[in-house]
């Protein structure tokens, strides 16, 4: 074992993802992660005090990666209706590509996310806050007429659940998905429009 290796939480999480891909969620252990890192499992536990905390960190890392392009859109300048449309389409495309490109890992991450309820709740709240920020900009720009941007952001998030919630993943293979997304977003944007 190479105990001289400088371990970082990020390196452990990278290797954990590889181990999960190789062995699957049910069979992967902290010992497997340590072995892949060529360190003792105690070294892994110094960064993550339990298997549950390691699994939660993997789920958070996965959700955070999905958040990066969304946050970028939310923080941009420009017409709020365009940004909201792009933000939602980016969310839908990210979820869809993860399901279609790597269904086994998607199921693994989905299971991890279900175990990490607090992490998922924080992630959802952050996404709703991003939508609220876009809506607030839209009100300032005179593009949207909204009383409570936070409540409206939550309503938009919930109204589009069919396109981003994993429970609907089987529907994301439908040939008419793009048309349904277009119709839903057109309706939402018309409803938000000022005047």
C-alpha positions as a Markdown table, in Angstrom:
| # | Residue | x | y | z |
|---|---|---|---|---|
| 1 | Unk | 0.0 | 0.0 | 0.0 |
| 2 | Unk | 1.1 | 3.5 | -0.8 |
| 3 | Unk | 0.3 | 5.5 | 2.3 |
| 4 | Unk | 2.6 | 8.3 | 1.1 |
| 5 | Unk | 0.0 | 9.3 | -1.6 |
| 6 | Unk | -1.7 | 12.6 | -0.9 |
| 7 | Unk | -5.3 | 11.9 | -0.8 |
| 8 | Unk | -7.9 | 14.6 | -1.4 |
| 9 | Unk | -11.7 | 14.2 | -1.1 |
| 10 | Unk | -11.9 | 14.9 | -4.9 |
| 11 | Unk | -9.5 | 12.1 | -5.8 |
| 12 | Unk | -11.4 | 9.7 | -3.5 |
| 13 | Unk | -14.7 | 10.6 | -5.2 |
| 14 | Unk | -13.2 | 10.2 | -8.7 |
| 15 | Unk | -12.0 | 6.7 | -7.8 |
| 16 | Unk | -15.3 | 5.9 | -6.0 |
| 17 | Unk | -17.2 | 6.6 | -9.2 |
| 18 | Unk | -14.9 | 4.3 | -11.1 |
| 19 | Unk | -15.4 | 1.6 | -8.5 |
| 20 | Unk | -19.1 | 2.0 | -8.6 |
| 21 | Unk | -19.0 | 1.7 | -12.4 |
| 22 | Unk | -16.9 | -1.5 | -12.1 |
| 23 | Unk | -18.6 | -3.3 | -9.3 |
| 24 | Unk | -22.1 | -1.7 | -9.1 |
| 25 | Unk | -23.6 | 0.0 | -6.0 |
| 26 | Unk | -24.6 | -3.2 | -4.2 |
| 27 | Unk | -21.1 | -4.8 | -4.4 |
| 28 | Unk | -18.8 | -1.7 | -4.1 |
| 29 | Unk | -17.2 | -1.2 | -0.7 |
| 30 | Unk | -14.9 | 1.3 | 0.9 |
| 31 | Unk | -12.2 | -1.4 | 0.8 |
| 32 | Unk | -12.6 | -1.6 | -3.0 |
| 33 | Unk | -12.1 | 2.2 | -3.1 |
| 34 | Unk | -9.0 | 2.1 | -0.9 |
| 35 | Unk | -7.6 | -0.8 | -2.9 |
| 36 | Unk | -8.1 | 1.2 | -6.2 |
| 37 | Unk | -6.3 | 4.1 | -4.5 |
| 38 | Unk | -3.6 | 1.8 | -3.2 |
| 39 | Unk | -4.1 | 3.0 | 0.4 |
| 40 | Unk | -5.7 | 1.6 | 3.5 |
| 41 | Unk | -9.4 | 1.9 | 4.0 |
| 42 | Unk | -8.6 | 4.0 | 7.1 |
| 43 | Unk | -7.1 | 6.6 | 4.8 |
| 44 | Unk | -10.5 | 6.9 | 3.0 |
| 45 | Unk | -12.3 | 7.1 | 6.4 |
| 46 | Unk | -10.1 | 10.1 | 7.4 |
| 47 | Unk | -11.9 | 12.1 | 4.6 |
| 48 | Unk | -15.3 | 10.3 | 4.8 |
| 49 | Unk | -16.2 | 9.0 | 8.2 |
| 50 | Unk | -18.6 | 6.4 | 6.9 |
| 51 | Unk | -19.7 | 4.5 | 3.8 |
| 52 | Unk | -22.9 | 6.6 | 3.9 |
| 53 | Unk | -21.0 | 9.9 | 4.0 |
| 54 | Unk | -18.9 | 8.7 | 1.0 |
| 55 | Unk | -22.0 | 7.7 | -0.9 |
| 56 | Unk | -23.7 | 11.1 | -0.1 |
| 57 | Unk | -20.6 | 12.9 | -1.3 |
| 58 | Unk | -20.7 | 11.0 | -4.6 |
| 59 | Unk | -24.4 | 12.0 | -5.0 |
| 60 | Unk | -23.6 | 15.6 | -4.3 |
| 61 | Unk | -20.7 | 15.6 | -6.7 |
| 62 | Unk | -23.0 | 14.2 | -9.4 |
| 63 | Unk | -25.7 | 16.8 | -8.7 |
| 64 | Unk | -23.1 | 19.6 | -8.6 |
| 65 | Unk | -21.8 | 18.8 | -12.0 |
| 66 | Unk | -25.3 | 19.0 | -13.4 |
| 67 | Unk | -25.7 | 22.4 | -11.7 |
| 68 | Unk | -22.7 | 24.1 | -13.3 |
| 69 | Unk | -24.2 | 25.0 | -16.7 |
| 70 | Unk | -27.5 | 25.9 | -15.1 |
| 71 | Unk | -25.9 | 28.3 | -12.6 |
| 72 | Unk | -24.0 | 29.9 | -15.5 |
| 73 | Unk | -27.2 | 30.5 | -17.4 |
| 74 | Unk | -28.9 | 31.9 | -14.3 |
| 75 | Unk | -26.1 | 34.4 | -13.7 |
| 76 | Unk | -25.9 | 35.6 | -17.3 |
| 77 | Unk | -27.2 | 39.0 | -18.5 |
| 78 | Unk | -29.7 | 39.2 | -21.3 |
| 79 | Unk | -33.3 | 38.7 | -21.9 |
| 80 | Unk | -34.9 | 36.7 | -19.1 |
| 81 | Unk | -37.4 | 34.8 | -21.3 |
| 82 | Unk | -34.5 | 33.5 | -23.4 |
| 83 | Unk | -32.5 | 32.6 | -20.4 |
| 84 | Unk | -35.4 | 30.8 | -18.7 |
| 85 | Unk | -36.1 | 28.8 | -21.9 |
| 86 | Unk | -32.4 | 27.9 | -22.2 |
| 87 | Unk | -32.1 | 27.0 | -18.5 |
| 88 | Unk | -35.0 | 24.6 | -18.6 |
| 89 | Unk | -33.9 | 23.0 | -21.9 |
| 90 | Unk | -30.4 | 22.6 | -20.5 |
| 91 | Unk | -31.8 | 20.9 | -17.4 |
| 92 | Unk | -34.0 | 18.6 | -19.5 |
| 93 | Unk | -31.1 | 17.7 | -21.9 |
| 94 | Unk | -28.7 | 17.0 | -19.0 |
| 95 | Unk | -31.1 | 14.6 | -17.4 |
| 96 | Unk | -32.1 | 12.9 | -20.6 |
| 97 | Unk | -28.5 | 12.4 | -21.8 |
| 98 | Unk | -27.5 | 10.9 | -18.5 |
| 99 | Unk | -30.3 | 8.3 | -18.8 |
| 100 | Unk | -29.8 | 7.5 | -22.4 |
| 101 | Unk | -26.0 | 7.6 | -22.5 |
| 102 | Unk | -25.3 | 5.5 | -19.4 |
| 103 | Unk | -28.4 | 4.0 | -17.9 |
| 104 | Unk | -26.6 | 1.7 | -15.5 |
| 105 | Unk | -24.7 | 4.6 | -13.9 |
| 106 | Unk | -27.9 | 6.8 | -13.9 |
| 107 | Unk | -29.6 | 4.1 | -11.8 |
| 108 | Unk | -26.6 | 4.0 | -9.5 |
| 109 | Unk | -26.7 | 7.8 | -9.0 |
| 110 | Unk | -30.4 | 7.7 | -8.7 |
| 111 | Unk | -30.2 | 5.3 | -5.8 |
| 112 | Unk | -27.4 | 7.3 | -4.2 |
| 113 | Unk | -29.5 | 10.5 | -4.6 |
| 114 | Unk | -32.5 | 8.8 | -2.9 |
| 115 | Unk | -30.3 | 8.0 | 0.1 |
| 116 | Unk | -29.0 | 11.5 | 0.2 |
| 117 | Unk | -32.3 | 13.2 | 0.8 |
| 118 | Unk | -30.9 | 16.4 | 2.4 |
| 119 | Unk | -28.4 | 16.8 | -0.5 |
| 120 | Unk | -31.2 | 16.4 | -3.1 |
| 121 | Unk | -33.4 | 18.9 | -1.3 |
| 122 | Unk | -30.5 | 21.4 | -1.3 |
| 123 | Unk | -29.9 | 20.8 | -5.0 |
| 124 | Unk | -33.6 | 21.3 | -5.8 |
| 125 | Unk | -33.8 | 24.5 | -3.7 |
| 126 | Unk | -30.7 | 25.8 | -5.5 |
| 127 | Unk | -32.2 | 25.1 | -8.9 |
| 128 | Unk | -35.5 | 26.9 | -7.8 |
| 129 | Unk | -33.4 | 29.8 | -6.6 |
| 130 | Unk | -31.7 | 30.0 | -10.0 |
| 131 | Unk | -35.1 | 30.1 | -11.7 |
| 132 | Unk | -36.3 | 32.8 | -9.3 |
| 133 | Unk | -33.2 | 34.9 | -10.1 |
| 134 | Unk | -34.1 | 34.7 | -13.8 |
| 135 | Unk | -37.7 | 35.6 | -13.1 |
| 136 | Unk | -36.6 | 38.5 | -10.9 |
| 137 | Unk | -34.5 | 39.8 | -13.8 |
| 138 | Unk | -37.5 | 39.4 | -16.1 |
| 139 | Unk | -39.7 | 41.5 | -13.8 |
| 140 | Unk | -36.9 | 44.2 | -13.7 |
| 141 | Unk | -36.7 | 44.1 | -17.5 |
| 142 | Unk | -40.4 | 44.4 | -17.9 |
| 143 | Unk | -40.7 | 41.0 | -19.6 |
| 144 | Unk | -42.5 | 39.2 | -16.9 |
| 145 | Unk | -45.4 | 40.1 | -14.7 |
| 146 | Unk | -45.1 | 38.1 | -11.5 |
| 147 | Unk | -46.0 | 38.8 | -7.9 |
| 148 | Unk | -44.0 | 36.2 | -6.0 |
| 149 | Unk | -40.9 | 35.1 | -8.0 |
| 150 | Unk | -40.0 | 32.3 | -5.6 |
| 151 | Unk | -43.4 | 30.7 | -5.6 |
| 152 | Unk | -43.6 | 31.1 | -9.4 |
| 153 | Unk | -40.1 | 29.5 | -9.7 |
| 154 | Unk | -41.3 | 26.5 | -7.7 |
| 155 | Unk | -44.4 | 26.2 | -9.8 |
| 156 | Unk | -42.3 | 26.2 | -13.0 |
| 157 | Unk | -40.0 | 23.6 | -11.6 |
| 158 | Unk | -43.0 | 21.4 | -10.6 |
| 159 | Unk | -44.9 | 22.0 | -13.8 |
| 160 | Unk | -41.9 | 20.7 | -15.8 |
| 161 | Unk | -41.3 | 17.7 | -13.6 |
| 162 | Unk | -42.2 | 15.4 | -16.5 |
| 163 | Unk | -39.1 | 16.5 | -18.3 |
| 164 | Unk | -36.5 | 16.3 | -15.5 |
| 165 | Unk | -37.7 | 14.0 | -12.7 |
| 166 | Unk | -36.2 | 10.5 | -13.0 |
| 167 | Unk | -39.6 | 8.9 | -12.4 |
| 168 | Unk | -40.4 | 9.9 | -15.9 |
| 169 | Unk | -37.2 | 8.7 | -17.5 |
| 170 | Unk | -38.9 | 6.1 | -19.6 |
| 171 | Unk | -40.9 | 8.9 | -21.3 |
| 172 | Unk | -37.7 | 10.7 | -22.4 |
| 173 | Unk | -37.2 | 8.2 | -25.2 |
| 174 | Unk | -40.5 | 9.2 | -26.9 |
| 175 | Unk | -40.1 | 10.6 | -30.4 |
| 176 | Unk | -42.4 | 13.5 | -29.7 |
| 177 | Unk | -40.6 | 14.7 | -26.6 |
| 178 | Unk | -39.2 | 17.8 | -28.3 |
| 179 | Unk | -42.6 | 18.9 | -29.4 |
| 180 | Unk | -44.0 | 18.4 | -25.9 |
| 181 | Unk | -41.2 | 20.4 | -24.4 |
| 182 | Unk | -41.7 | 23.2 | -27.0 |
| 183 | Unk | -45.4 | 23.3 | -26.3 |
| 184 | Unk | -44.9 | 23.4 | -22.5 |
| 185 | Unk | -42.3 | 26.1 | -22.6 |
| 186 | Unk | -44.3 | 28.2 | -25.0 |
| 187 | Unk | -47.3 | 28.0 | -22.6 |
| 188 | Unk | -45.2 | 28.9 | -19.6 |
| 189 | Unk | -43.5 | 31.8 | -21.2 |
| 190 | Unk | -46.8 | 33.2 | -22.5 |
| 191 | Unk | -48.2 | 32.9 | -18.9 |
| 192 | Unk | -45.3 | 34.9 | -17.5 |
| 193 | Unk | -45.3 | 37.6 | -20.1 |
| 194 | Unk | -46.0 | 41.2 | -18.9 |
| 195 | Unk | -48.9 | 43.1 | -20.4 |
